[in-house]
Amino acid sequence: MSDTIFSKIIRGEIPCHRIYQDEWVIAFLDINPLSRGHTLVVTKEPVATIGELSDKAAAGLGHALPRICRAVMKATGATAYNLLQNNGREAGQEVMHVHVHIIPRYAPGGGGEESGLRVAWRPTRLDQADGADLARHIARLL
């Protein structure tokens, strides 16, 4: 994997507003936030996608993430939040290093600026035969 901006932050070569760090992750405020308190939780294992993480690194991320979410919510007074995690360029990933965005959301007039994140959900119908075949195939690969 290439040397990313997150690798440089982990090594201390680029400063950040760090809020948490342990053996597996570092968390810091995003320098281009979508809302007040927008936080990045970055794995210290230098891989691009969740599927490439070792089980231990994934467990470390899973252990830290709820604690960081609770702290961000309490500190900002936000009423809700989005977790955003992209895997691959086609999914919108810009830095090829596993990271999760915690994006606080605020009620109208709640003191936080309007978030730049918009989610459009456009579901389609699952073809039952294709769904059954796909589910069996995925299950076999596990």
C-alpha positions in Angstrom: 0.0 0.0 0.0 1.2 3.5 -0.7 2.2 5.9 2.0 -1.0 7.9 2.8 -1.7 11.1 4.7 -3.1 8.9 7.4 0.2 6.9 7.6 2.0 10.2 8.1 -0.4 11.3 10.8 0.0 7.9 12.6 3.8 8.4 12.5 3.5 12.0 13.8 4.9 13.5 10.7 1.7 15.6 10.1 -0.1 17.2 13.1 -3.7 16.5 13.9 -6.3 17.3 16.6 -6.1 13.9 18.1 -8.9 12.8 20.4 -8.0 9.1 20.9 -5.3 6.6 20.3 -4.6 3.0 21.2 -2.7 0.0 19.7 -5.2 -0.3 16.8 -6.6 3.1 15.9 -6.1 6.8 16.0 -9.0 9.2 16.0 -8.8 12.9 15.2 -10.9 15.8 13.9 -11.3 16.0 10.1 -9.6 19.1 8.8 -12.5 19.5 6.2 -15.5 18.7 8.4 -19.0 18.2 7.2 -20.2 19.3 10.6 -18.9 20.4 14.0 -17.1 17.4 15.6 -16.6 15.4 12.3 -14.1 12.8 13.4 -12.0 10.3 11.6 -11.2 6.9 13.2 -8.2 5.5 11.3 -6.8 2.0 11.7 -3.1 1.7 12.3 -2.9 -1.3 10.1 -2.0 0.2 6.7 -4.6 -1.4 4.4 -7.1 0.2 2.0 -10.4 -1.7 2.8 -12.2 -3.3 5.7 -12.0 -6.7 3.9 -8.2 -6.5 4.1 -8.0 -5.9 7.8 -6.7 -8.6 10.1 -9.2 -10.0 12.5 -7.3 -8.3 15.4 -7.3 -4.9 13.7 -11.0 -5.2 12.9 -11.8 -6.1 16.5 -9.7 -3.1 17.7 -11.6 -0.8 15.4 -14.9 -2.3 16.6 -13.9 -1.9 20.2 -12.9 1.8 19.9 -15.6 3.0 17.6 -18.6 3.0 20.0 -16.6 4.7 22.7 -15.5 7.5 20.3 -19.0 8.0 19.0 -20.3 8.5 22.6 -17.6 11.0 23.4 -18.2 13.0 20.1 -21.9 13.1 20.8 -21.5 14.2 24.4 -18.9 16.8 23.5 -20.9 18.3 20.6 -24.4 18.0 21.9 -25.4 16.6 18.5 -28.7 14.7 18.4 -27.6 12.1 15.9 -24.7 11.0 13.7 -23.8 9.2 10.6 -21.0 6.6 10.3 -19.5 6.6 6.8 -16.9 4.0 5.7 -16.1 3.7 2.0 -14.1 0.8 0.4 -12.6 1.5 -3.0 -12.6 4.5 -5.4 -16.0 3.4 -6.9 -17.5 3.7 -3.4 -16.1 7.2 -2.9 -13.0 6.4 -1.0 -10.3 9.1 -1.5 -7.6 8.0 1.0 -6.7 4.4 0.5 -6.4 3.6 4.2 -9.2 2.2 6.3 -11.0 5.0 8.1 -14.5 5.6 9.5 -16.1 9.1 9.5 -18.2 10.0 12.5 -20.4 12.9 11.3 -22.5 14.6 14.0 -25.9 15.7 12.9 -27.9 18.5 14.6 -31.6 19.2 15.0 -32.7 22.4 13.2 -31.6 25.3 15.4 -29.6 23.0 17.5 -26.4 25.0 17.3 -24.4 22.9 14.8 -24.0 24.0 11.2 -25.8 22.1 8.5 -24.0 18.9 7.5 -22.7 18.6 3.9 -23.7 14.9 3.9 -26.8 13.8 2.1 -27.9 10.2 1.8 -30.1 9.1 -1.1 -31.5 5.6 -0.7 -32.8 4.1 -4.0 -33.7 0.5 -3.3 -34.5 -2.0 -6.0 -36.3 -5.4 -5.9 -34.3 -8.5 -5.0 -34.7 -11.2 -7.6 -35.5 -14.2 -5.4 -33.7 -16.8 -7.5 -30.6 -14.7 -7.9 -30.8 -13.8 -4.2 -30.9 -17.4 -3.2 -27.9 -18.3 -5.4 -25.9 -15.3 -4.3 -26.6 -16.0 -0.6 -25.4 -19.6 -1.0 -22.3 -18.5 -2.8 -21.4 -15.8 -0.2 -22.0 -18.3 2.7 -19.7 -20.9 1.1 -16.9 -18.3 0.9 -17.2 -17.6 4.6 
